[in-house]
């Protein structure tokens, strides 16, 4: 390597044989279980349900024998690798708007991927898109017990998996914001008006500190090996520094959803904190297509802008804190998210995929230069 690889302290108590973090000079980098530099080029939202509509079901049964493992082995994994992705960022997908996302993969489905992946733990579900869950009482014993249950039921099964990079928490938690009208009934987890006083800011810090400590400790009781990627913050809403400061000792990475300017925002957050940053979700449509089939929400669907994603990759490679970029694809276009790299008939979007491949090739060359 051009620069000596430095090990860094993480929340992991036993990282040997698993993904971890390191530094090459001032450059943060993910390290594989074999301790090779790794930049996560990930695709999010992988759900087979569009193949199970009545008009698609015969093909699903004939091609995949009604078997999700076969689908992952024969379609998902080969496609992602051919398209230039080296990570599955997060598998859960929109089902219908304002409702919960699809289930996560099982351990067996993750193993069928045969590639690195991240997993989300549902400690709190105050996602800015989720209208169904109330704000938790983070100071209650019930919350401690719930976090222990989540870690016991999920981390205990995943703890020895070398392809697991780490754990996300909530997807765009509404710490001090409300993003959509259908979540207004719940309100933010903390009243932003109270941040005008020092007492209020201290109260928020204490609340966030308890949250991150409880969740960290629950994971570490059952899994000493994997990185903690924390909440997937929404980059386009206020995020008080008290929350980030409270999280700092208990997470390894700051993760963000950003559908605006991820290159600028990731640079700003790394500069402000010094921590590694992950662009955990984001995309931009290159074209909106009118559809009169009656299948798609609002009668239209969107084609993914692969060129925009590739340009973001190039920008993030110049950020010494950036460790990865995960595209809000998804894999299969469904009728509510309305975007994906293949449609219900499994026809690929060649234009988007071609641009993504160009971007991933630049990442591969960049990694080769690190190792030379």
matplotlib code that plots the C-alpha trace (Angstrom):
import matplotlib.pyplot as plt

x = [0.0, 1.1, 0.3, 0.6, -2.7, -3.6, -6.0, -8.6, -10.6, -14.2, -17.1, -16.3, -14.8, -13.8, -13.4, -11.0, -12.5, -15.1, -15.5, -14.0, -12.6, -9.1, -7.2, -4.7, -3.1, -6.1, -8.4, -11.1, -11.7, -13.7, -11.7, -12.8, -12.5, -9.2, -8.2, -8.3, -9.6, -13.2, -15.5, -19.2, -21.0, -24.5, -28.0, -31.0, -34.5, -34.7, -38.1, -39.6, -43.3, -43.6, -43.0, -46.0, -48.8, -51.4, -50.1, -46.5, -47.0, -46.7, -43.3, -42.2, -43.2, -41.8, -38.5, -37.8, -40.0, -41.7, -38.3, -36.8, -33.4, -33.3, -34.4, -31.5, -28.9, -30.0, -31.1, -30.4, -26.8, -25.5, -27.3, -25.9, -22.3, -22.6, -23.9, -21.0, -22.4, -20.3, -22.8, -26.5, -27.2, -30.6, -33.2, -36.5, -38.7, -41.9, -45.0, -47.7, -47.3, -47.6, -47.3, -44.4, -41.7, -41.3, -39.6, -35.9, -34.1, -33.7, -30.3, -30.6, -31.5, -28.6, -26.3, -27.7, -26.5, -22.9, -21.8, -21.5, -24.6, -26.0, -28.9, -31.4, -32.5, -36.0, -35.1, -37.4, -39.6, -40.2, -39.1, -40.2, -42.3, -43.9, -47.3, -48.0, -45.6, -45.7, -42.6, -41.1, -40.4, -36.6, -36.2, -38.5, -37.6, -39.9, -37.6, -34.5, -36.4, -37.4, -33.9, -32.6, -35.3, -34.4, -30.7, -31.4, -33.7, -31.5, -27.9, -27.6, -28.3, -26.1, -23.1, -20.9, -21.7, -18.5, -20.5, -22.4, -20.8, -22.8, -26.1, -28.3, -30.9, -33.9, -34.4, -34.7, -35.9, -37.9, -35.7, -36.7, -38.7, -41.9, -41.4, -44.8, -48.4, -49.3, -46.8, -47.8, -50.1, -47.0, -44.8, -41.1, -39.4, -38.2, -39.8, -37.4, -38.6, -36.9, -33.5, -33.6, -32.4, -29.3, -31.5, -33.4, -30.2, -28.9, -32.2, -31.9, -28.3, -29.3, -32.2, -30.1, -27.2, -29.5, -30.9, -27.5, -26.1, -29.1, -29.0, -25.2, -25.2, -28.0, -26.0, -22.8, -24.4, -25.1, -22.6, -19.1, -18.0, -19.9, -19.8, -22.6, -23.7, -26.4, -29.4, -29.7, -30.2, -32.2, -29.6, -32.1, -33.7, -32.2, -29.9, -28.8, -25.2, -26.3, -27.6, -24.4, -22.3, -24.4, -24.1, -20.3, -19.1, -21.6, -21.6, -18.8, -20.2, -22.5, -25.0, -27.3, -30.1, -29.6, -31.6, -30.2, -26.4, -24.7, -21.2, -21.5, -23.4, -21.1, -18.1, -19.6, -20.5, -17.0, -15.4, -17.6, -17.1, -14.0, -16.0, -16.4, -19.6, -21.8, -24.2, -26.7, -29.6, -30.4, -31.2, -32.5, -34.9, -33.6, -37.0, -40.6, -42.7, -46.5, -48.2, -51.9, -52.0, -53.6, -50.8, -48.6, -49.3, -50.3, -50.1, -46.3, -42.9, -39.4, -36.2, -33.1, -30.4, -27.3, -25.1, -26.0, -25.1, -21.8, -20.9, -21.7, -19.4, -16.6, -17.2, -17.3, -14.0, -12.4, -13.9, -11.4, -14.3, -16.6, -16.7, -19.6, -22.5, -25.8, -28.3, -32.0, -32.7, -34.5, -33.8, -37.3, -39.6, -42.7, -46.0, -45.6, -41.9, -42.2, -38.5, -36.1, -33.2, -35.4, -39.2, -41.8, -40.9, -37.2, -36.2, -33.2, -32.8, -29.6, -29.0, -28.9, -27.0, -24.3, -23.6, -23.5, -21.0, -18.8, -18.9, -18.1, -15.1, -13.7, -14.1, -12.3, -9.4, -9.2, -9.1, -6.4, -4.3, -4.7, -3.3, -0.5]
y = [0.0, 3.6, 4.5, 2.4, 1.0, 2.0, 0.1, 2.2, 1.7, 0.8, -0.3, -3.9, -6.0, -8.9, -7.6, -10.4, -12.1, -9.4, -6.1, -3.2, 0.3, 1.5, 4.5, 5.1, 8.3, 10.6, 8.5, 6.4, 3.0, -0.1, -3.2, -6.7, -9.7, -10.3, -6.7, -5.5, -1.9, -1.8, 1.0, 0.0, 0.4, -0.7, -1.2, -0.9, -2.3, -5.9, -7.5, -10.2, -9.2, -7.5, -11.0, -12.4, -10.3, -12.7, -11.8, -12.5, -15.5, -18.2, -17.0, -16.8, -20.4, -21.7, -19.8, -19.9, -22.8, -20.4, -20.3, -17.0, -18.6, -19.7, -16.2, -14.6, -17.1, -17.1, -13.5, -11.0, -11.9, -12.4, -9.2, -7.0, -8.2, -7.8, -4.3, -3.2, -3.4, -5.0, -4.6, -4.9, -1.8, -2.6, -5.0, -3.7, -2.0, 0.1, -2.1, 0.6, 4.2, 5.2, 1.5, -0.5, -1.7, -5.3, -7.8, -8.1, -11.1, -14.2, -15.5, -18.1, -15.4, -13.3, -16.3, -16.9, -13.4, -14.5, -10.8, -8.2, -6.6, -4.4, -5.1, -2.7, -3.3, -2.0, -0.5, 2.4, 2.8, 6.6, 6.7, 9.9, 7.8, 5.5, 6.6, 3.6, 3.7, 6.0, 7.6, 5.3, 6.1, 5.8, 6.1, 3.2, -0.3, -1.5, 0.2, -1.6, -4.9, -4.3, -3.5, -6.7, -8.6, -7.1, -7.9, -11.3, -12.3, -10.8, -10.2, -13.5, -15.2, -12.9, -12.6, -15.0, -14.0, -12.6, -10.9, -8.7, -5.3, -3.8, -2.8, 0.2, 1.5, 3.6, 4.9, 8.7, 8.9, 12.0, 13.2, 16.9, 17.1, 15.9, 15.3, 14.2, 15.1, 11.5, 11.4, 14.7, 13.0, 11.6, 14.7, 14.7, 12.6, 15.8, 19.3, 21.5, 24.6, 23.4, 23.6, 27.4, 26.9, 25.3, 23.2, 21.9, 21.1, 19.2, 17.3, 16.2, 15.1, 13.0, 11.4, 10.6, 9.3, 6.9, 5.7, 5.1, 3.4, 1.1, 0.0, -0.3, -2.4, -4.7, -5.4, -6.1, -8.6, -10.8, -9.7, -8.5, -8.6, -6.3, -2.5, -0.3, 2.0, 3.7, 5.7, 6.6, 10.3, 12.4, 14.9, 17.5, 18.2, 19.7, 17.3, 18.9, 18.3, 17.1, 14.0, 13.3, 14.0, 11.6, 8.9, 9.3, 6.8, 4.2, 4.1, 3.6, 5.5, 8.4, 7.3, 9.5, 9.4, 12.2, 12.8, 16.3, 16.8, 13.9, 14.9, 18.3, 17.0, 14.0, 16.4, 18.8, 16.1, 14.5, 17.9, 18.7, 15.4, 13.6, 10.4, 8.1, 8.8, 6.6, 7.8, 5.1, 5.9, 8.3, 8.5, 10.9, 10.1, 10.8, 10.5, 10.1, 7.8, 8.1, 4.7, 4.1, 0.5, 1.4, -0.4, 2.4, 5.0, 8.4, 6.7, 7.0, 5.5, 6.8, 5.7, 5.9, 8.4, 6.2, 9.0, 11.1, 8.2, 7.7, 11.4, 11.2, 8.2, 10.2, 13.1, 10.8, 9.2, 12.7, 12.8, 11.3, 10.3, 8.6, 4.8, 4.0, 5.0, 3.1, 3.7, 3.9, 1.6, -0.6, -3.9, -4.6, -1.7, -2.0, -0.1, 2.2, 3.1, 3.1, 2.8, 0.0, -1.3, -4.1, -4.1, -6.7, -8.7, -8.6, -6.4, -4.3, -0.5, -0.7, 3.0, 3.3, 0.1, 1.2, 4.4, 2.6, 0.1, 3.0, 4.4, 1.1, 0.6, 3.9, 2.8, -0.5, 1.3, 3.7, 0.7, -1.0, 2.2, 2.1, -1.4, -0.9]
z = [0.0, -0.6, 3.0, 6.2, 7.2, 10.8, 13.0, 14.8, 17.9, 17.3, 19.4, 18.4, 21.2, 18.9, 15.3, 14.1, 11.0, 10.5, 8.7, 10.6, 10.1, 9.5, 8.3, 5.4, 6.5, 7.1, 5.0, 6.7, 5.0, 5.6, 5.9, 4.9, 7.2, 5.3, 6.1, 2.5, 1.9, 0.9, -0.3, 0.0, -3.3, -2.3, -3.6, -1.3, -1.4, -2.5, -2.3, -4.4, -4.0, -7.4, -8.9, -6.9, -8.4, -10.1, -13.6, -12.6, -10.4, -13.0, -14.0, -10.4, -9.9, -13.1, -12.9, -9.2, -7.9, -5.5, -3.6, -2.5, -2.0, -5.6, -6.7, -4.7, -5.9, -9.6, -10.0, -7.2, -6.4, -10.0, -11.1, -8.3, -8.9, -12.7, -12.2, -10.1, -6.6, -3.9, -1.0, -0.2, 1.7, 3.1, 1.8, 3.1, 0.6, 0.4, 0.5, 0.2, 1.2, 4.9, 6.0, 7.2, 4.8, 3.7, 6.1, 6.3, 4.9, 7.0, 7.9, 5.1, 2.5, 3.6, 3.2, -0.3, -1.3, -0.9, -0.7, 2.0, 3.5, 6.2, 8.5, 10.1, 13.7, 14.7, 18.1, 17.3, 14.3, 14.3, 10.7, 9.0, 6.5, 9.1, 10.3, 12.5, 15.4, 18.4, 20.0, 22.5, 26.2, 25.9, 29.7, 30.5, 31.5, 28.7, 26.1, 27.6, 27.4, 23.8, 22.8, 24.4, 22.6, 19.2, 19.7, 21.1, 18.3, 15.4, 16.5, 18.2, 14.9, 12.8, 15.1, 13.4, 9.8, 8.0, 5.2, 7.6, 7.6, 10.5, 11.9, 11.1, 13.6, 12.6, 9.0, 9.2, 12.9, 13.7, 16.5, 16.2, 12.9, 11.3, 7.6, 6.3, 7.2, 8.0, 10.8, 12.4, 14.9, 16.6, 16.5, 16.9, 19.6, 21.2, 20.9, 18.9, 20.7, 23.8, 22.1, 22.5, 26.1, 27.5, 29.8, 26.7, 24.8, 27.9, 28.1, 24.4, 24.9, 27.9, 26.1, 23.0, 25.2, 26.9, 23.6, 22.0, 25.2, 25.6, 21.9, 21.9, 25.1, 23.8, 20.6, 22.4, 24.8, 21.8, 19.1, 19.8, 16.2, 13.8, 13.3, 14.6, 11.7, 13.8, 12.8, 9.1, 9.6, 7.1, 5.8, 4.7, 8.1, 11.3, 13.2, 16.5, 17.4, 20.8, 19.1, 17.2, 20.3, 22.3, 19.6, 19.2, 21.8, 20.9, 17.1, 14.6, 11.6, 11.0, 8.4, 6.3, 3.8, 1.3, -1.9, -2.3, -2.3, -0.6, -1.6, 0.1, 3.2, 3.8, 3.5, 6.0, 8.6, 8.4, 8.8, 11.8, 13.6, 12.2, 12.1, 9.1, 7.1, 5.0, 2.4, 3.3, 0.9, -1.9, -5.6, -8.3, -11.2, -14.7, -16.2, -15.2, -17.4, -17.6, -17.3, -18.1, -17.0, -13.7, -11.8, -10.6, -7.9, -9.6, -13.0, -13.4, -12.6, -12.4, -14.1, -11.9, -12.7, -12.8, -14.0, -10.9, -8.6, -10.4, -10.1, -6.3, -6.1, -7.6, -5.2, -2.2, -3.1, -2.5, 1.0, 3.5, 5.8, 3.2, 3.4, 1.0, -1.1, -1.2, -4.0, -3.3, -6.2, -5.6, -7.3, -8.6, -9.5, -7.4, -7.8, -4.9, -4.8, -8.6, -9.3, -9.7, -11.9, -13.3, -13.9, -13.0, -16.1, -15.0, -17.9, -16.8, -17.1, -19.2, -19.3, -15.5, -15.0, -17.6, -15.6, -12.3, -13.8, -14.8, -11.3, -9.7, -12.1, -10.9, -7.3, -8.1, -9.7, -6.7, -4.3, -6.5, -6.2, -2.4, -2.4, -4.8]

ax = plt.figure().add_subplot(projection="3d")
ax.plot(x, y, z, "-o")
ax.set_aspect("equal")
plt.show()
